[in-house]
Amino acid sequence: MADSSLNKVRDTHRAKPASHHGKNAHSPDLLNALVVASYGRHFLARDEAGTIWQVYGKGKRREVAVGDEIVILPSGDKQAWVEDIQTRKNLVYRSDALKSKMFAANLDGVLLMLAVSPPYSPELLGRTLTACKHADVPLTILFNKVDILEGDPETLGDVEQELFEMTLGDVPTHYISVTEKPEETESLLRPLLEGKRTLILGQSGMGKSTLINLLIPGALAATNEISMALNAGKHTTTHTQMHFGEQGLELIDSPGFQAFGLHHLSEADLLNAFSDLRDEGNKCRFANCQHKREPDCAVKNGLEDGTLSPARYELYQMLKAELEEARQNY
């Protein structure tokens, strides 16, 4: 059974060169640490000796995500301040008119869990795909509870067609049943996830916690014990948490979400995430074609002849309108 405690020493293939009790080379008072949980205004970080610290930031140093490598300054009683955030490989987050919500940093991939019950949102799928493309993080779809559709090949076919249309078939998709077929699910996913740091996203009720407990037995119970011991989760019902399993398996659990704003994207970023519309749009008669009512619009022609996906076109126009409205309000 995997040791899911936050105090577990990370596998050697992910560890940094050892330093004396995790001391930072530039100052004996500073420590290098990995952010392993986020509670909004404070965080849990583990230094290289395996000690867990309750960490706080000031100003820009509050903008910390699970998976960040940080430098901390201990202030006593296992509490510390963020002194620096190391350069990130990537960052997946969402943003709206009011605030940004960081999911995780320095990822090897993202798993998006979907299911037929509760019904998944194709729009949230499209938004997640757009965010991952912008962050240059590979996305994999896990369609859970597929056992519900056994004996209903027509509905399953509709699901497969909808997912293919939204992703253009470019996103690996696996149909699983974590509860009904746990052994089959585990044997499928372990080779894909071991040795990697993976963020798990999805609406509430899709089976994220069940999957984590399958791959890292006891993970949620162990981390709850640590949170209670540090008083970290006393007033918090949702948080983002990294779990450690065998063979370098690192899973980051995040609260279920119902919205996924992308206000941090520019219009160019958005268009690059919809490369099919971008490439077809280059054939339009007008360079500034909005792909709505203009004559000789290659995008509209592509929608009519089935070359382009109506679902992707509608999502693109929705996101573009959101960005335009956000710019006007800033």
Secondary structure, DSSP 8 states (H G I E B T S, - for coil): -----TTS---TTT-----GGGEETTEEEEEEEEEEEE-SS-EEEEETTS-EEEEE--GGGG---TT-EEEEEEEETTEEEEEEE---S-EEEEE-SS-EEEEEES-SEEEEEEETTTT--HHHHHHHHHHHHHHT--EEEEEE-GGGGTT-HHHHHHHHHHHHHHHTT-S-EEE--TTT-HHHHHHHHHHHHTTSEEEEEE-TTSSHHHHHHHHSTTHHHHHHHHHHHTTTTTT-S--EEEEE-GGG-EEEE----S---BTTS-HHHHHHHTHHHHHHHTTSSSTT--SSS-TT-HHHHHHHHTSS-HHHHHHHHHHHHHHHHHHHH-
